[in-house]
Amino acid sequence: MNPTRRTVLKTSSALGLLVACGLVTSQQALAATGREGFSAKSLADALAAVGGTPADSKDIVITSPDIAENGAVVPVSVASNIPGTSEIYFFVEKNPNPLAAMFSIPDGTIAAVQSRLKLGQSTNVVAVVKTADGKLYSASKETKVTLGGCGG
């Protein structure tokens, strides 16, 4: 993959801001730039990039609206009750690049994260949890995107 100048500037600016705010360390910022899952074009390819096919789990609580009025900013939160949770991934099944976000969960912290995702159309939002021993678990929730929130 040959990154364009614009992509390099956007990525480095965003990572620099996160490091300056103290939200991530410089080591985490450098590690995040090499994640091939973010460039995957299908859900299967993105899952393969993060470690394979996850098992369904009732211990993952995913919260997103049933109907999103604006697909550009859909609030999604995930809480994992799985012991040893080390990473949480957000996937948007029908987006051109399904892997939308990745969070590292430090030992001893509550495994709960939230973000705002862009949904191009009505789709499943999939949360994948990776444990310290590399096992993957998932849960999903359908969110309908409507123009004006009419529910049509």
Steps between C-alpha positions, in 0.01 A plus 500: 500500500638837400362770733415836354638821645157590636463166679845532657426854618162408647633192679808667640301805614240288678761282669705804599195659660419183695859475624508871593176463700643199681224268378750261342871446542736547210556120492125439466475760223781337303346154546160617377630623166583147382155341550409334169144427618400861441563465127303174463210523256277224646395396848663157454834658402485747790425220748787294359733797552411525870529129569228291337135412548362590845260292706166658599482619859222623727767666719540787253247781529474719190287812507401693190174660389244281324442784253772756428381836377845593369723220373808725520507504883348189655585457871614146583624362830632159595556346842673166542446276801753250365799459734834600350358732233801662330352653183157607373429548129202671332399370157231644272398210278390687185756783501769500228760447777321301773757547780401835648685517834739311725555556872775354719378421851773517768505233772287586801266742323132471422456370145248757377548737205287729289534681171301657221506300179407582143244262352447530126174305515294278728737229622624289788747653739729221623709519816793260527686445826850352509621349826856494631536139378396598145143361499235699313137553599231710333153650522305699243208738480310622198466876459272646235607824339213719383491845351340725759445211747158410358550127548405428140 
